[in-house]
Amino acid sequence: MEKNDLTLNEAQKLVDNWIQTVGVRYFNELTNMTLLMEEVGELARIMARTYGEQSFKESDKGRALDDEMADVLWVLICLANQTGVNLTEALMKNLEKKNSRDLTRHQENEKLRKPN
């Protein structure tokens, strides 16, 4: 497996193996849900400072967008693993739903055609 060619299934196995061998055990689901919100907040902070109008603070230095996204993905994978969700299957079902429910919705949305 190439380093950059990781599937969602492989990622779920990789995270599970790390948890079982290094991390000792998963945090409970509620703790991981809270950690997910914390990580999303850290990602939002970097996004607001990089692409929004807020300025960077001293405490923001050293934080990288890719690392914050990876933190969000890590905790999401932990939650999927411990609740029995196959993320590949879930993503494919979600895409099918979007393709049927939203097939023309976005093309017909005038707000999406207007420049910002």
Backbone bond lengths (Angstrom), bond angles and torsions (degrees), N, CA, C in turn:
res aa  C-N    CA-C-N  psi(-1)  N-CA   C-N-CA  omega(-1)  CA-C   N-CA-C  phi
1 M - - - 1.453 - - 1.527 108.76 -
2 E 1.315 115.03 128.66 1.457 121.28 176.07 1.520 109.50 -71.61
3 K 1.286 116.77 147.40 1.466 122.20 179.90 1.529 111.79 -55.98
4 N 1.331 117.69 -38.31 1.459 121.15 -175.98 1.521 113.32 -97.36
5 D 1.325 118.05 8.31 1.459 121.43 -178.27 1.526 111.58 -115.90
6 L 1.293 117.16 41.58 1.455 122.75 -177.16 1.521 109.86 -81.83
7 T 1.340 117.19 126.55 1.459 120.38 175.41 1.520 109.26 -82.68
8 L 1.317 116.41 166.23 1.467 119.78 176.43 1.532 110.64 -61.63
9 N 1.335 117.06 -41.44 1.469 119.81 178.38 1.523 111.16 -61.18
10 E 1.321 115.98 -42.91 1.466 119.46 178.16 1.528 110.86 -65.41
11 A 1.314 116.80 -38.54 1.467 120.49 178.40 1.521 110.23 -63.40
12 Q 1.331 117.15 -41.93 1.461 119.78 178.78 1.535 110.58 -62.55
13 K 1.318 117.28 -40.41 1.472 120.70 178.36 1.521 110.99 -68.11
14 L 1.318 116.91 -41.04 1.460 121.72 179.92 1.524 111.34 -61.66
15 V 1.325 116.48 -46.25 1.468 121.01 178.75 1.527 109.50 -64.38
16 D 1.324 117.49 -44.99 1.461 120.41 -179.88 1.521 111.21 -60.39
17 N 1.314 117.17 -42.71 1.463 120.68 178.56 1.529 110.82 -62.26
18 W 1.328 117.02 -41.97 1.461 119.97 178.96 1.529 110.51 -63.44
19 I 1.329 116.26 -44.60 1.467 120.28 179.82 1.530 110.00 -60.12
20 Q 1.319 116.99 -44.67 1.469 121.16 -176.29 1.523 112.65 -70.60
21 T 1.335 118.10 -28.83 1.468 120.08 -174.76 1.525 114.04 -103.73
22 V 1.315 117.49 -33.03 1.463 121.48 -176.85 1.523 111.12 -111.92
23 G 1.308 116.01 -43.92 1.459 120.91 -174.08 1.512 115.07 -81.46
24 V 1.306 118.60 -3.77 1.458 126.21 179.25 1.529 111.98 74.77
25 R 1.342 117.47 -58.03 1.466 121.22 178.60 1.515 108.31 -161.61
26 Y 1.334 115.07 165.30 1.466 120.01 174.73 1.524 109.07 -71.93
27 F 1.335 116.37 144.59 1.454 119.42 165.28 1.516 106.59 -65.11
28 N 1.314 118.49 158.95 1.469 118.20 179.15 1.524 109.89 -66.25
29 E 1.312 115.41 165.60 1.462 121.21 -173.63 1.524 113.00 -60.50
30 L 1.314 117.08 -40.50 1.458 119.73 -179.84 1.533 110.74 -66.51
31 T 1.329 117.05 -41.30 1.462 120.22 176.81 1.518 110.13 -61.37
32 N 1.336 116.89 -44.68 1.471 119.11 179.75 1.518 112.04 -66.40
33 M 1.324 117.67 -34.76 1.463 119.45 176.70 1.525 110.09 -63.66
34 T 1.310 116.24 -41.14 1.459 120.79 178.13 1.529 110.56 -66.04
35 L 1.334 116.30 -41.44 1.463 119.90 177.14 1.523 111.33 -63.37
36 L 1.332 116.94 -36.10 1.465 120.21 177.50 1.523 110.08 -61.54
37 M 1.325 116.79 -44.51 1.464 119.96 178.66 1.526 110.90 -63.10
38 E 1.317 116.83 -38.62 1.458 120.97 177.90 1.536 110.51 -62.59
39 E 1.331 116.16 -45.50 1.462 120.27 -179.68 1.526 111.29 -65.85
40 V 1.331 117.47 -39.24 1.472 120.73 176.82 1.531 109.26 -62.34
41 G 1.318 117.07 -38.55 1.468 120.57 177.28 1.520 111.88 -62.97
42 E 1.332 116.95 -40.22 1.462 120.15 178.04 1.527 110.69 -66.16
43 L 1.327 116.44 -39.11 1.461 120.69 175.90 1.529 110.29 -63.51
44 A 1.325 116.68 -44.08 1.462 121.18 179.72 1.532 110.68 -60.99
45 R 1.300 117.05 -38.31 1.463 121.23 179.76 1.532 110.50 -61.36
46 I 1.326 116.99 -45.92 1.468 121.07 179.94 1.531 110.12 -66.87
47 M 1.331 117.01 -40.64 1.467 120.78 178.67 1.530 110.71 -61.92
48 A 1.332 116.58 -43.67 1.463 121.02 -178.94 1.524 111.51 -63.44
49 R 1.319 115.87 -34.01 1.453 119.48 -177.86 1.529 111.85 -85.08
50 T 1.325 116.79 -31.08 1.460 120.42 -179.07 1.524 111.86 -82.52
51 Y 1.334 117.09 -43.36 1.464 120.97 -174.15 1.529 113.41 -113.18
52 G 1.307 116.83 -13.20 1.454 120.96 -179.34 1.509 111.59 -99.56
53 E 1.290 115.30 -158.12 1.451 120.94 -173.27 1.522 114.06 -102.30
54 Q 1.326 117.06 0.00 1.463 118.95 178.92 1.524 110.13 -82.38
55 S 1.317 115.38 148.93 1.456 120.25 178.33 1.529 109.66 -92.55
56 F 1.318 115.16 156.55 1.465 120.54 178.15 1.521 109.86 -71.97
57 K 1.313 114.98 145.21 1.459 122.06 174.53 1.519 107.79 -107.95
58 E 1.296 116.00 165.73 1.463 120.86 179.50 1.529 110.89 -55.67
59 S 1.340 117.24 -38.29 1.464 121.47 -178.15 1.534 112.82 -70.02
60 D 1.344 117.82 -14.20 1.460 121.81 179.14 1.525 112.14 -84.25
61 K 1.309 117.22 -17.36 1.463 120.63 -176.27 1.526 109.98 -63.82
62 G 1.304 114.49 138.30 1.456 120.40 179.48 1.512 113.80 90.04
63 R 1.321 117.23 -7.98 1.470 120.36 177.36 1.520 108.60 -88.89
64 A 1.319 114.82 133.49 1.461 119.94 -177.84 1.517 110.12 -117.09
65 L 1.312 115.89 141.00 1.452 122.20 -178.49 1.531 111.25 -57.22
66 D 1.334 117.16 -46.20 1.460 119.68 -178.20 1.527 111.95 -63.54
67 D 1.316 117.06 -37.97 1.464 120.51 179.22 1.523 111.02 -67.76
68 E 1.338 117.04 -39.42 1.465 120.06 178.90 1.530 110.58 -66.72
69 M 1.336 116.96 -39.03 1.466 119.69 175.97 1.519 111.09 -64.25
70 A 1.321 116.70 -40.07 1.470 120.70 178.51 1.527 111.11 -64.42
71 D 1.331 117.70 -36.40 1.466 120.71 176.32 1.530 110.92 -61.90
72 V 1.340 116.19 -42.82 1.470 120.61 178.03 1.523 109.76 -62.10
73 L 1.327 116.43 -46.35 1.460 120.92 -179.35 1.525 111.12 -62.79
74 W 1.314 117.62 -41.42 1.463 122.38 -179.85 1.528 110.96 -57.46
75 V 1.328 116.46 -51.11 1.462 119.84 -177.11 1.529 110.23 -68.64
76 L 1.332 117.75 -36.86 1.460 120.48 176.21 1.529 110.48 -61.51
77 I 1.326 117.38 -41.96 1.462 120.84 177.04 1.522 110.52 -64.27
78 C 1.314 117.81 -40.18 1.473 120.38 175.97 1.524 110.68 -57.70
79 L 1.328 116.41 -47.02 1.463 120.25 179.08 1.523 111.52 -62.07
80 A 1.311 117.11 -41.53 1.471 120.59 178.22 1.521 110.01 -62.21
81 N 1.309 116.99 -46.46 1.461 120.60 -179.26 1.521 112.07 -59.94
82 Q 1.300 116.55 -46.32 1.455 118.60 -174.29 1.524 113.80 -79.20
83 T 1.328 117.43 -12.60 1.463 120.02 176.88 1.532 111.96 -107.62
84 G 1.326 116.82 3.44 1.456 121.00 175.96 1.516 114.91 77.85
85 V 1.323 118.04 23.80 1.461 121.64 179.24 1.528 109.51 -91.54
86 N 1.325 116.11 126.43 1.454 122.00 172.42 1.523 105.92 -88.58
87 L 1.321 116.97 109.53 1.466 120.48 -173.89 1.524 112.86 -65.36
88 T 1.313 118.06 -31.59 1.467 120.00 177.28 1.514 110.14 -64.36
89 E 1.317 116.80 -49.11 1.462 120.84 178.63 1.527 111.00 -62.90
90 A 1.316 116.82 -42.26 1.461 120.81 -179.48 1.525 110.98 -63.23
91 L 1.331 117.08 -42.55 1.457 120.62 179.62 1.522 110.84 -65.37
92 M 1.314 117.86 -41.77 1.467 120.74 179.92 1.529 110.92 -65.60
93 K 1.325 117.60 -40.74 1.471 120.50 177.09 1.526 110.36 -65.02
94 N 1.315 116.61 -38.48 1.455 120.95 179.43 1.525 110.68 -66.56
95 L 1.314 116.84 -39.90 1.464 121.06 177.87 1.531 110.75 -64.75
96 E 1.324 116.88 -41.34 1.470 120.68 176.47 1.530 110.45 -59.78
97 K 1.326 115.88 -42.75 1.471 120.65 178.47 1.526 110.54 -61.76
98 K 1.320 116.46 -45.07 1.459 120.15 -179.96 1.526 111.00 -65.06
99 N 1.317 117.41 -37.44 1.463 120.95 -179.97 1.525 112.55 -68.74
100 S 1.311 117.46 -26.92 1.466 118.74 177.79 1.532 111.14 -91.94
101 R 1.301 117.95 -47.14 1.463 121.64 -176.96 1.526 112.78 -72.84
102 D 1.322 116.17 -38.65 1.467 120.32 -171.58 1.521 113.19 -111.49
103 L 1.330 117.17 22.00 1.457 120.80 -173.72 1.526 112.79 -53.66
104 T 1.329 117.62 -43.45 1.469 119.78 -179.58 1.525 112.48 -118.15
105 R 1.311 116.34 -2.66 1.464 120.83 -174.14 1.529 113.29 -55.87
106 H 1.316 117.51 -45.83 1.464 120.25 -175.85 1.526 111.99 -75.74
107 Q 1.336 117.63 -35.00 1.464 119.85 176.83 1.522 110.98 -65.89
108 E 1.320 116.88 -29.32 1.465 121.00 -178.74 1.527 113.03 -88.62
109 N 1.293 117.48 -2.95 1.465 122.21 -178.21 1.521 110.01 -84.77
110 E 1.319 115.63 109.00 1.475 121.12 -179.29 1.529 111.93 -60.36
111 K 1.330 116.91 -33.31 1.476 119.90 -178.64 1.523 111.96 -62.79
112 L 1.318 117.05 -29.44 1.459 119.81 -179.63 1.526 112.11 -78.61
113 R 1.315 116.89 -17.40 1.464 120.11 -179.54 1.514 112.43 -89.48
114 K 1.313 117.01 -15.54 1.464 120.74 -178.87 1.524 109.44 -82.79
115 P 1.323 116.95 137.94 1.475 118.97 175.45 1.510 110.17 -68.18
116 N 1.322 115.75 148.81 1.473 120.99 179.77 1.503 111.86 -69.73
